[in-house]
Amino acid sequence: MKVLLSHPAGNQNVRAMLDALTRADLLARFATTVAADHQSAMVRLMPAGMRREWLRRRFDVPRDQLLQHRWRELTRVACGMLGFRSALRHEAGFASGDAVFQDFDRFVAGSLRSVHAREPLGAVYAYEDSALHTFRRAKTLGIRRVYDLPIAYWELGRKLMREESERLPQWAATLGGGLLDSSEKRDRKTQELAEADLVVVASQFVRDSLPTSAAHKACVMSPFGTPPRWNGGWSDAALDRSRPLRVLFAGQMGQRKGLGDLMQAMNLLKSENIELIALGSPMADPAFYQSQYAGLKHERSRPHGEVLELMRSCDVFCLPSIVEGRALVMQEAMSQGLPVVITPNTGGADLVIEGRTGFLVPIRSPEKIAEKLAWLNQHRPELVAMKEQAAHHAAGYSWKAYGDTVVGAIRDLMVPAGAATQSH
């Protein structure tokens, strides 16, 4: 019995699951919207920038194991390039992300019977917002359902975001789509979880967010892996006290990730020699960010290698998020020698060995953020020593371990009850 893995786009953790299922000889099919073929003539004719973006959708999966449902996703990409914003409108747009996910989910559900007939499936593995139709069809076929929840369960996320919109109303427009989700979309999320046999989470924060109605469900927690650590030696530039301590924030520039709290903290640190660099996509006009903290230095998104280079030019990474799943960028920063100042809600509490790899601060606490950043600025030799400890600790999390842990739970799920009893 094998597994059909489905995801509309594919990201680092999806790729790790693909690798793990392949190593275990459990992968039956990988379903996605678009999988780039690097050997096609079309790719060779593309301009370099377009080719690079297209090949980000390449997967190391044999073509006969791929199921693709391209057209709605390609329409979404085209509408974005052509500026057809109405087609992309949250939930309502024909080519919105939600429309892509639901259409893809229906496609996978419609493919299950034929795949199962050719190669018996023990489980389907699907992700939040693209699992409901797949799970319902799988249930009728006697196939187990694995549900990957990449962020805190919607009930907690919505509660925290509503509180933020009241606490910091000037940041409300940056809180993202969760607050705007319709009751129909929220109901789909609830039903997806209800249909699942096994829930996969990457952090204790996500695990703790599950409702009491899911308390009886099997759940496996497996932290994400860390990218390869930098081996080019650590900069001691921070020892120069005339140079500002460089604090890096990375991600969507909104209050879900706590940027408002970080900016308030920076306003409390005017007597310290510290600068804030924000890498990511703005969610408001530049004037808004300048009104919140005039000293902000914004760095636009860039290729991954250049992101890592920017990280190495900084001294500490700060992500005071209100709601996450497990922000992979934390481990990326640590792999480049940056201690972290983060909240438990980033999903990365286990990354912090207090005072050695960084500091854990409560959510909604600019004063605590300022306190830790001031300490790092005033203890620069200790900060430089923390670089190696941060990189070493983060290196203990591997993508292989992430995938193998989840595969072990899937194997247990697929063992028939009678066989499990006999094995004992």
N, C-alpha and C positions, 0 to 999 in steps of 0.2 A: 504494500500500500504506500502511495506517495502523496505529495503535497502540491497543490496549485497555489502559488503565491501571486497576489495581485496588488498593484499600486499604480495610480494614474500617471505618475511622473518618474519616481525613482529618486532616491537620495542616498547618502552614505550608509544609513542603517539598513535601507532596503538592499543595497548592494552586499552588505555584510550578511544579510539573511540568505540572499542568493548563493553566496559563496559557501555558507554553512550547509545549506540544503544540498548543494552540489557535492560537497565533500562527503556528506553522509549518504549519497546516492538516493536522496528522497525527493528531488525536484522532478515533478511531472511536467509542469508548464509554468512559465512566468507570463502573466497578463499585464499589459501596460498600454498606454495610448500610442506612443511613438518610440520606437527603438531604432537608432541610427545605424546604418550599415556603412562602416568606414571604407569599405572596398567599392562602393557604388560610384559610377561615373559622375552622378549628380554632385556628390560630396567633393570630388576633385575639382569641379568647375566653380565651386562656391568661393567668394571672397574670403580672405583669411579670418576675419572677425566672425563672419557668419558660420564658417566651417568649425571654428572653435566652439561656438555656442551649440551648434547642431550635434557635435560629437560628445557633448556633455550628456546626451541621451543614448550613448552607446552602452550596451550591456554585454558582458562576457557570457553569453548564453547561446547555444546552438540555435540556428534559425528555426529548426523544426520543434523547438521547445518554447517558442515565442507565440503569444497571442497578442495581436495589435488591433486597436480600435482608434484610428488616427483622426478621423475627419473633424470631430468637434474640438479636439485640442488644437489642431492646426488652424481651425477657424478662430479660436481664442487668440492664438499667437498673431495671426494676420490682423485681427481687429485691433490688437494692441499696437501693432506697427503702423497701422493706417489711421489711428486715432478715433476709431468708432467706439466711443466710450459708452454709449447707450447699450450696446450689445454686451458689454462687460459688467453692467450694473449688478451689484450684489444680489444674488439669488434670482432676480427678475430677468437679467440679461440672457439672451439665447446662448451666448458664448461665455457666460460668467464661469468662474471656477466651480461654483456649486453645480451648474448645469453640466459641466464636463464630468465631474465626479459621479453624478447620478446616472448620466448616460453610459459612462464606463461601467458602473456597477451593474446596470441592466444587461450590458453586453456580456460581462463575465458570467452572470447568472444564466444567460441564454446559451453559453458555451459549455456549461458544466456537464450536462447529460452526455454529449458526444465525447468529451474528454474522458469522462468516467467510464464510458463503454469501451474505449480503446485502452485505457490504462487506469485500473481501479484506484480511486482516490481515498485516502484515509482521512485527509483534512484539507480544508481551504484556509488560507491565511490572508486576511484583508485588514485594511486600515480604516480608522474613523472617517466617516462621511462617504465612504464608497464600499460599504459592506452589507447593507440591509438586504437588498435583492439577492445578492450572492449567498448570504447566510440562509435565507428562506428557502431558496432552491436546494442548497446543500442539505438542509434538514430533511426535505422530502426524499432525498437520495440516500439518506443514512450516512452522510459525510460529516465529520466533526468540524467545528468552527473555531478558528483562532483569531482573536481580535486584538490588534495592536493599537494602543491608545497613546499617541505621541505627546499629549499635553494633558494637564489636569482635566478631570471630568467636567463636563460643561456646567453642571450646577454650581460647583465651587467657583469655576472661572467667571461665570456670569455674576455671582454674588460679589466677588472681589472687584470686578470691573465697575459694577454699579456703585459700590462704595467709593471707588476712585473718582468716578464722575462727580460725586458730591463733595469729596474731600478737596479735589483739585479741578474745579470746573473748567479752568482755562486749558487743561490738558485733555478734556473729554473727547475732543475730535480725533485725538491720536490713539485712542484705546483699541481701535481695530474693529473687525467685523463681528466679534462675539456678542457685543451689545445689540447689534442690529439683526441678529439671527431671528427668523420668524419662529412662531410656535411650531410650525410644521417641521422645520429643520431640527429644532430641539427635540421634538418627538422622535424623529428618525434616529438621532443619537441614542436616545433612551432605548429604542427598540433594538438597535444594533447590539448594545451591551446585553440586553435581555436574551438575545439569540445566541450569544457566545458561549462556548464550552470552556475556553481558556483565554485569559486576558494577559497580554504582554505589556509590561511597563518598564521604563528605563530608570525610574527613581522612586524613592520612598514617598516623595511628595505626591507623585501621581497615584501611587498605590493608596495612600491615605485619603485621596480625594474621592475614591470610589464610594458610591452610595451603599447604604445598608442592604438594599435589595440585591446587591452583588456579593454579599459577604460569603455566600456558599460556593461561589465560583472558584475554580482553580485559577491561580494567578502566579506568573513567573516574573521576577524582577531581574533585569540584566542591564547593567550600565553600559553606555556606549564606549567604544574604543577611542584611544587617543592617537592622533597622527604621529608620524615619526618625529622624535625630538630633534632639536637643533644641536648639532655637534660641532659647531664652529667656534665655540668658546663664548663666554658671557661678557657682555660689555660692563665696564665699571664706570661708565660715564656719569652715573648717578652720584658718584663720590664728589663730583665737582658741584659744590653747593651754590655756585653762581648760576648754574644751569637749572631751569625749572624741572621739578619732578613731573614726568609725563604720565598722566593717567589716561588710559584708553577705555572708551566705551565702544561696543560694536553691536550692531543689530538695527532693527527698525527703530527710528528715533521717536518713540512714543512712551507713554506712561505705563503701558503693560510691562515694559522692561525697566521701569523705574527711572527714566531719564529726568523726569521732573524733580525727583528726590535728589538725584546726583547734582543737578544744577543748583538746587537749594543748598546742598552741602558746599558746593564751590563758592557760593556767595558768603558762606560762613568762614571761608578760608582765605580771605583777602590779605591777611597778614602773612600767609605762607607763600613760599615760592613754588607754586604748583600750577600746571596748565592742564586743561581738559581737551582731549581729542576725541571726537565722535566720528566713527566710521559707519556709514550705512545710509539707508534711504530715508530722506526727510518725509514726515507725515504732516507737515505744516510749512508755511512760508518761512524763509530765512529770517525775516524780521521778528517772527514769533520767538524763535530760539534766542535771538540776540536780546529780546526783551526779558527773557528768563535768566540768561547769563551772558553778559556782554563779551566775556573772554573766550567763548567757545570757538574751537578750531574744527571745522568740518572737513572730513576726508571722504570723497565719494567712493562708491563700491568699485572694486578692481579685481583682476584675476587673482586666484588663490595664492599663488606664489608671492605676489606683491602685498597681499594682506599679511602674510607671515613676516615679510620684510618690515612692514610698518610695525607689527607687534614687537619685533626685536629692537626697534628704535624707541620703544616706550619702556616704562619702569614698572607699572602695575596695571592690572586689568580690573575694572569695576563694573559689575552688573547687578544692580539692586532690584531685580525683577519682582513684580507682583504675582505674575502667573507665567509658568513655563511648563515644560515636560522635563527635559534635561537639555540645557543649552550647550550644544557641542562646542560653541565658540570658547567656552571656559577652558576646556581641555586643549584646544588649539593654542590658546594664549599661554597656558602653563607649559606646553611643549616647547614654546619659544622662550621660556625662562621668566614668565611674568607671574609673580604672586597675585592672588585674587582677593578682592573684597566683594563678597556676594551675599545674597539672602538665601535662606533655606528654600524659598519658593522657586529658585532657579533649578531645583532638582539636583544640585551639586554639593549638598552639605558634606557628603563623604569625601569631597576633594580637599576640604579644609582641615589641616592640622594646625590648630590655632597658634599663630605667631611663628609658624615655620613655613607653611605653604600659602598662608594668607589669613584672612579674618572673615568670620561669619557675622553678619549684622542683621537686625530685625528688618522686616519690611516697613516702609513708611517712616524711616528714621534718618532724616538728613543729618541730625546731630551725631549719631553713631558713625555714619559714613565719614563725616568730617573728622571725627576723633581718630579713626583708623588711618585716614589719609595723612593727617597731621603727624601721627606717630611715625609713619613710613618716611615722611619728609624729614623728620627730625632724627631719624635713626638710619641714615643711608648706608653705613657699613653693614648693618643687619639686613637691610633690604637687598643688597647685592648678594649676601650669603643665602638669602631665601630663594634666589633664582634656581640654583641647583636642586634644592629640596622640592620646589614646585614641579620642575621638569621630571625629577625622579619619581615622585609620587604619581603624577599623571601617567607616566609610562607603564605603570602597573595595570592599566586598563587596556585590554587589547580587543580588537574587533573579532578575533578568533574566539576569545572567551565569550564575548557577547553572543555571537551566533551559536556556539556550541551549547551554551546554557539554554537558550530558547529551543534548539533542536531536541535537547534531552527532554524538555517538558512536552514537546509535540509527540515524541516517541511514546512517552508514558500515556498521553491522551489517546493515541491510536491503538494501544494494546487492548484487546477485548477483555471484558471483565472476567470471563472464565479463565483466560490465559494468565491474567495477572494473579488470580487466586492460586492457580496451579504452580506458578513460579515461586510462590512462597511456601 
